[in-house]
Amino acid sequence: MHYVYVLRSGKDNMNYVGYSKNLKLRFEEHQKGRVESTKNRRPLKLIYYEVCLNQQDATHREKYLKTYHGKMFIKNRLKSYLTG
């Protein structure tokens, strides 16, 4: 299984999209500041994830979620969570 995930920064309220084969371990790496792209954006919350059967599907989904339409998908999917 491969995971595509979205993290929300408590520092700047921006989202980070990534993928991993081990979501728990990868999230811990983000939390501990071991990931260059998010180490200065902590604290982070895992706000969304999807499971894919293979890496190719996960990387395609990650790329999509980073596009304008993908960002709108996340915004609409998590509307009640993100607005309170």
MDTraj code that builds the backbone (N, CA, C; nanometers):
import mdtraj as md
import numpy as np

residues = "MET HIS TYR VAL TYR VAL LEU ARG SER GLY LYS ASP ASN MET ASN TYR VAL GLY TYR SER LYS ASN LEU LYS LEU ARG PHE GLU GLU HIS GLN LYS GLY ARG VAL GLU SER THR LYS ASN ARG ARG PRO LEU LYS LEU ILE TYR TYR GLU VAL CYS LEU ASN GLN GLN ASP ALA THR HIS ARG GLU LYS TYR LEU LYS THR TYR HIS GLY LYS MET PHE ILE LYS ASN ARG LEU LYS SER TYR LEU THR GLY".split()
xyz = np.array([
    [0.0831, -0.1180, 0.0000],
    [0.0000, 0.0000, 0.0000],
    [0.0880, 0.1250, 0.0000],
    [0.0405, 0.2278, -0.0664],
    [0.1087, 0.3570, -0.0726],
    [0.0080, 0.4644, -0.0349],
    [0.0552, 0.5629, 0.0370],
    [-0.0325, 0.6664, 0.0908],
    [0.0005, 0.8022, 0.0308],
    [-0.1028, 0.8748, -0.0058],
    [-0.0907, 1.0149, -0.0441],
    [-0.1520, 1.0918, 0.0715],
    [-0.0824, 1.1924, 0.1201],
    [-0.1295, 1.2596, 0.2406],
    [-0.1181, 1.4108, 0.2288],
    [-0.1958, 1.4774, 0.3126],
    [-0.1931, 1.6234, 0.3195],
    [-0.1684, 1.6623, 0.4642],
    [-0.0670, 1.7437, 0.4847],
    [-0.0360, 1.7977, 0.6164],
    [-0.0735, 1.9451, 0.6186],
    [-0.1191, 1.9924, 0.7326],
    [-0.1527, 2.1338, 0.7494],
    [-0.0543, 2.1935, 0.8490],
    [0.0093, 2.3024, 0.8089],
    [0.1066, 2.3691, 0.8948],
    [0.0346, 2.4566, 0.9970],
    [0.0710, 2.4413, 1.1226],
    [0.0178, 2.5274, 1.2276],
    [0.0848, 2.6635, 1.2280],
    [0.1954, 2.6746, 1.1575],
    [0.2705, 2.7996, 1.1529],
    [0.2157, 2.8951, 1.0476],
    [0.1911, 2.8442, 0.9258],
    [0.1443, 2.9325, 0.8182],
    [0.0100, 2.8904, 0.7581],
    [-0.0538, 2.7871, 0.8154],
    [-0.1838, 2.7361, 0.7681],
    [-0.1837, 2.6926, 0.6220],
    [-0.0693, 2.6579, 0.5694],
    [-0.0586, 2.6082, 0.4327],
    [-0.0538, 2.4555, 0.4357],
    [-0.0910, 2.3959, 0.3234],
    [-0.0909, 2.2509, 0.3119],
    [0.0363, 2.2013, 0.2448],
    [0.0754, 2.0808, 0.2801],
    [0.1865, 2.0106, 0.2169],
    [0.1327, 1.8759, 0.1705],
    [0.1576, 1.8390, 0.0463],
    [0.1121, 1.7127, -0.0089],
    [0.2335, 1.6237, -0.0347],
    [0.2234, 1.4982, 0.0053],
    [0.3313, 1.4038, -0.0177],
    [0.2785, 1.2626, -0.0306],
    [0.3683, 1.1671, -0.0515],
    [0.3287, 1.0267, -0.0536],
    [0.4370, 0.9430, 0.0131],
    [0.3959, 0.8277, 0.0624],
    [0.4889, 0.7397, 0.1315],
    [0.4331, 0.5988, 0.1352],
    [0.5214, 0.5049, 0.1510],
    [0.4791, 0.3659, 0.1692],
    [0.4443, 0.3399, 0.3157],
    [0.5042, 0.4172, 0.4064],
    [0.4791, 0.4014, 0.5495],
    [0.4350, 0.5370, 0.6053],
    [0.3065, 0.5588, 0.6104],
    [0.2523, 0.6887, 0.6503],
    [0.2897, 0.7252, 0.7943],
    [0.2809, 0.6317, 0.8842],
    [0.3127, 0.6598, 1.0246],
    [0.4575, 0.7064, 1.0403],
    [0.5505, 0.6347, 0.9806],
    [0.6919, 0.6706, 0.9900],
    [0.7184, 0.8050, 0.9221],
    [0.6592, 0.8274, 0.8069],
    [0.6817, 0.9523, 0.7343],
    [0.6270, 1.0714, 0.8127],
    [0.5106, 1.0560, 0.8736],
    [0.4537, 1.1643, 0.9538],
    [0.5442, 1.1937, 1.0741],
    [0.5996, 1.0910, 1.1362],
    [0.6932, 1.1114, 1.2471],
    [0.8165, 1.1884, 1.2008],
    [0.8659, 1.1572, 1.0804],
    [0.9809, 1.2303, 1.0260],
    [0.9468, 1.3783, 1.0063],
    [0.8280, 1.4047, 0.9567],
    [0.7839, 1.5441, 0.9423],
    [0.7776, 1.6127, 1.0790],
    [0.7194, 1.5460, 1.1753],
    [0.7023, 1.6033, 1.3096],
    [0.8361, 1.6338, 1.3770],
    [0.9355, 1.5521, 1.3508],
    [1.0664, 1.5689, 1.4145],
    [1.1573, 1.6637, 1.3379],
    [1.1101, 1.7189, 1.2259],
    [1.1894, 1.8138, 1.1492],
    [1.2932, 1.7499, 1.0590],
    [1.2751, 1.6251, 1.0252],
    [1.3719, 1.5537, 0.9415],
    [1.3431, 1.5659, 0.7915],
    [1.2355, 1.6379, 0.7569],
    [1.2001, 1.6583, 0.6163],
    [1.2247, 1.8048, 0.5840],
    [1.3165, 1.8287, 0.4920],
    [1.3613, 1.9647, 0.4605],
    [1.2458, 2.0593, 0.4255],
    [1.1505, 2.0123, 0.3466],
    [1.0447, 2.1008, 0.2990],
    [0.9428, 2.1398, 0.4057],
    [0.9397, 2.0688, 0.5172],
    [0.8419, 2.1028, 0.6214],
    [0.9037, 2.1343, 0.7573],
    [1.0344, 2.1249, 0.7704],
    [1.0939, 2.1395, 0.9039],
    [1.0706, 2.2777, 0.9647],
    [1.0576, 2.3820, 0.8823],
    [1.0322, 2.5166, 0.9339],
    [0.8848, 2.5530, 0.9355],
    [0.7991, 2.4551, 0.9106],
    [0.6554, 2.4798, 0.9062],
    [0.5812, 2.4069, 1.0177],
    [0.6552, 2.3534, 1.1127],
    [0.5945, 2.2807, 1.2237],
    [0.5300, 2.3769, 1.3217],
    [0.4281, 2.3328, 1.3944],
    [0.3716, 2.1970, 1.4045],
    [0.2839, 2.1645, 1.2836],
    [0.2727, 2.0355, 1.2583],
    [0.1963, 1.9863, 1.1432],
    [0.0862, 1.8920, 1.1900],
    [-0.0267, 1.8963, 1.1193],
    [-0.1362, 1.8033, 1.1439],
    [-0.1617, 1.7245, 1.0173],
    [-0.1849, 1.5961, 1.0329],
    [-0.2270, 1.5135, 0.9216],
    [-0.3767, 1.5370, 0.9051],
    [-0.4164, 1.6000, 0.7931],
    [-0.5578, 1.6340, 0.7773],
    [-0.6291, 1.5474, 0.6746],
    [-0.5533, 1.4729, 0.5926],
    [-0.6178, 1.3922, 0.4886],
    [-0.5176, 1.2907, 0.4356],
    [-0.5671, 1.1724, 0.4010],
    [-0.4827, 1.0769, 0.3303],
    [-0.5685, 0.9829, 0.2467],
    [-0.5087, 0.9276, 0.1444],
    [-0.5707, 0.8288, 0.0579],
    [-0.4751, 0.7112, 0.0455],
    [-0.5294, 0.5944, 0.0202],
    [-0.4491, 0.4744, 0.0030],
    [-0.4534, 0.4335, -0.1440],
    [-0.3372, 0.4046, -0.2001],
    [-0.3255, 0.3570, -0.3383],
    [-0.2602, 0.2188, -0.3368],
    [-0.2927, 0.1405, -0.4375],
    [-0.2389, 0.0043, -0.4426],
    [-0.0942, -0.0014, -0.4892],
    [-0.0498, 0.0989, -0.5665],
    [0.0881, 0.0958, -0.6131],
    [0.1474, 0.2363, -0.6151],
    [0.2779, 0.2426, -0.6279],
    [0.3492, 0.3706, -0.6211],
    [0.3129, 0.4628, -0.7368],
    [0.2941, 0.4086, -0.8541],
    [0.2611, 0.4916, -0.9698],
    [0.1287, 0.5656, -0.9488],
    [0.0277, 0.4966, -0.8964],
    [-0.1001, 0.5621, -0.8676],
    [-0.0823, 0.6711, -0.7623],
    [-0.0011, 0.6431, -0.6618],
    [0.0218, 0.7400, -0.5549],
    [0.0928, 0.8645, -0.6063],
    [0.1925, 0.8476, -0.6916],
    [0.2640, 0.9647, -0.7422],
    [0.1757, 1.0464, -0.8361],
    [0.0923, 0.9801, -0.9143],
    [-0.0006, 1.0546, -1.0001],
    [-0.1013, 1.1323, -0.9160],
    [-0.1502, 1.0697, -0.8115],
    [-0.2478, 1.1379, -0.7246],
    [-0.1818, 1.2546, -0.6518],
    [-0.0596, 1.2358, -0.6056],
    [0.0138, 1.3442, -0.5393],
    [0.0286, 1.4631, -0.6344],
    [0.0680, 1.4375, -0.7574],
    [0.0837, 1.5451, -0.8557],
    [-0.0487, 1.6167, -0.8797],
    [-0.1569, 1.5395, -0.8874],
    [-0.2882, 1.6008, -0.9071],
    [-0.3252, 1.6901, -0.7889],
    [-0.3051, 1.6423, -0.6680],
    [-0.3441, 1.7202, -0.5494],
    [-0.2624, 1.8480, -0.5348],
    [-0.1501, 1.8576, -0.6043],
    [-0.0690, 1.9792, -0.6014],
    [-0.1133, 2.0809, -0.7065],
    [-0.2048, 2.0421, -0.7955],
    [-0.2546, 2.1339, -0.8980],
    [-0.3664, 2.2197, -0.8397],
    [-0.4072, 2.3202, -0.9148],
    [-0.5186, 2.4059, -0.8725],
    [-0.6434, 2.3219, -0.8454],
    [-0.6777, 2.2322, -0.9391],
    [-0.7981, 2.1503, -0.9228],
    [-0.7855, 2.0545, -0.8039],
    [-0.6670, 2.0035, -0.7825],
    [-0.6442, 1.9171, -0.6672],
    [-0.6587, 1.9921, -0.5358],
    [-0.6099, 2.1147, -0.5317],
    [-0.6243, 2.1970, -0.4110],
    [-0.7709, 2.2281, -0.3843],
    [-0.8476, 2.2514, -0.4911],
    [-0.9915, 2.2759, -0.4756],
    [-1.0624, 2.1492, -0.4278],
    [-1.0182, 2.0325, -0.4751],
    [-1.0746, 1.9067, -0.4286],
    [-1.0559, 1.8923, -0.2779],
    [-0.9337, 1.9167, -0.2300],
    [-0.9055, 1.9065, -0.0864],
    [-0.9889, 2.0082, -0.0093],
    [-0.9941, 2.1308, -0.0592],
    [-1.0711, 2.2362, 0.0081],
    [-1.2181, 2.1968, 0.0201],
    [-1.2769, 2.1457, -0.0878],
    [-1.4175, 2.1057, -0.0839],
    [-1.4387, 1.9811, 0.0004],
    [-1.3452, 1.8891, -0.0072],
    [-1.3572, 1.7631, 0.0690],
    [-1.3524, 1.7895, 0.2194],
    [-1.2694, 1.8870, 0.2598],
    [-1.2494, 1.9139, 0.4024],
    [-1.3141, 2.0465, 0.4453],
    [-1.4128, 2.0926, 0.3704],
    [-1.4733, 2.2229, 0.3958],
    [-1.5112, 2.2442, 0.5424],
    [-1.5831, 2.1505, 0.6009],
    [-1.6279, 2.1674, 0.7391],
    [-1.5106, 2.1599, 0.8372],
    [-1.4085, 2.0793, 0.8068],
    [-1.2930, 2.0695, 0.8949],
    [-1.2095, 2.1974, 0.8918],
    [-1.1867, 2.2498, 0.7727],
    [-1.0982, 2.3653, 0.7587],
    [-1.1642, 2.4958, 0.8029],
    [-1.2967, 2.5033, 0.7991],
    [-1.3640, 2.6281, 0.8386],
    [-1.4138, 2.6226, 0.9820],
    [-1.4131, 2.5069, 1.0426],
    [-1.4545, 2.4932, 1.1807],
    [-1.5968, 2.4709, 1.1897],
])
top = md.Topology()
chain = top.add_chain()
for i, resn in enumerate(residues, 1):
    res = top.add_residue(resn, chain, resSeq=i)
    for name in ("N", "CA", "C"):
        top.add_atom(name, md.element.get_by_symbol(name[0]), res)
traj = md.Trajectory(xyz[None], top)
